[in-house]
Amino acid sequence: MRIVITLALLLLFTQLNFAQSLVCDLNSKEVFNNKQQLLSKRALGHLTGQERIIAIAKSFLGTEYVAKTLDKNTQGEDLVVALVGVDCTTFLEYVSALNYIYCRKDTSFSAFSDALKLFRYRDGELNGYVSRLHYFTEWLQNNEKKGLLTIESKALKGVEMNKILNFMSEHIDSYPQLVASKANQELIKKVEQRISPQKIHYIPQDKIKSIEQQIKDGDLIALSTSINGLDVVHVGFAIHQNGRLHLLHASTSGMKVEISDKPIAEMVQGNKIQNGIIVARLKH
């Protein structure tokens, strides 16, 4: 009897802990239900993996751009599902997680939440604010380590990015969770020190046009930056339009998910902040 009661209490605690850490409003749950219907359509079964990723990403077209949806809880870290408003990174994560659950033939909300946690957090473990993969190069490298994607930039004759990553610790006032916690400040410094030596390749802005036909629709595109201490300033999905490579992304200028008017090469060329692109490919 004692063992049964203990197991029951443990189960109750686990459920309560999950309920406290998962944040999803009713509107986002409704959006997920619509995505779930999309994933169940037979039409997706006839698409290639890359085409399926684009189909899922296009289902977000017109979705409002909303920044900092993950950062409302300054005292802790929740697994946030905010499908009614996305920024560039959460858009990419939601599409990646939806594609992941489709491939594994479990399109339940629970499976989606688990997939989102897998992509968003270091080694798939939610353990506070600093466990989130804030620097996108670490996001890519950690998700490659998990077997979720491959980084393609080196094969595309990219050059090595050689930067000390310390933007967050040097701009603490821009991150409420760092302002609120000295412990988080120390932890993020340790993360930066650990990941800075881990090199990644990028394609410089003047080389993008020459390799754009080697990039596939649905590839992940990260815009690398010349800003000191920072690796990436924007992300989205590759999509070819009229023979040129464009970006399907949550746009800060259009304030919604859209396809870029200009090809990526023209977007980045001559930009003082964006100095190239990193390319990765989801496994499917």
Secondary structure as GFF3:
##gff-version 3
##sequence-region A 1 284
A	DSSP	alpha_helix	2	21	.	.	.	ID=ss1
A	DSSP	beta_strand	22	24	.	.	.	ID=ss2
A	DSSP	alpha_helix	26	40	.	.	.	ID=ss3
A	DSSP	three_ten_helix	42	46	.	.	.	ID=ss4
A	DSSP	alpha_helix	49	58	.	.	.	ID=ss5
A	DSSP	beta_strand	64	65	.	.	.	ID=ss6
A	DSSP	beta_strand	79	81	.	.	.	ID=ss7
A	DSSP	beta_strand	85	86	.	.	.	ID=ss8
A	DSSP	alpha_helix	88	103	.	.	.	ID=ss9
A	DSSP	alpha_helix	109	120	.	.	.	ID=ss10
A	DSSP	three_ten_helix	122	124	.	.	.	ID=ss11
A	DSSP	three_ten_helix	129	131	.	.	.	ID=ss12
A	DSSP	alpha_helix	136	145	.	.	.	ID=ss13
A	DSSP	beta_strand	149	151	.	.	.	ID=ss14
A	DSSP	beta_strand	159	161	.	.	.	ID=ss15
A	DSSP	alpha_helix	167	170	.	.	.	ID=ss16
A	DSSP	three_ten_helix	172	174	.	.	.	ID=ss17
A	DSSP	alpha_helix	176	179	.	.	.	ID=ss18
A	DSSP	alpha_helix	182	195	.	.	.	ID=ss19
A	DSSP	beta_strand	200	204	.	.	.	ID=ss20
A	DSSP	three_ten_helix	205	207	.	.	.	ID=ss21
A	DSSP	alpha_helix	208	211	.	.	.	ID=ss22
A	DSSP	three_ten_helix	212	214	.	.	.	ID=ss23
A	DSSP	beta_strand	220	225	.	.	.	ID=ss24
A	DSSP	beta_strand	232	241	.	.	.	ID=ss25
A	DSSP	beta_strand	244	251	.	.	.	ID=ss26
A	DSSP	beta_strand	256	259	.	.	.	ID=ss27
A	DSSP	alpha_helix	264	268	.	.	.	ID=ss28
A	DSSP	beta_strand	274	282	.	.	.	ID=ss29
###
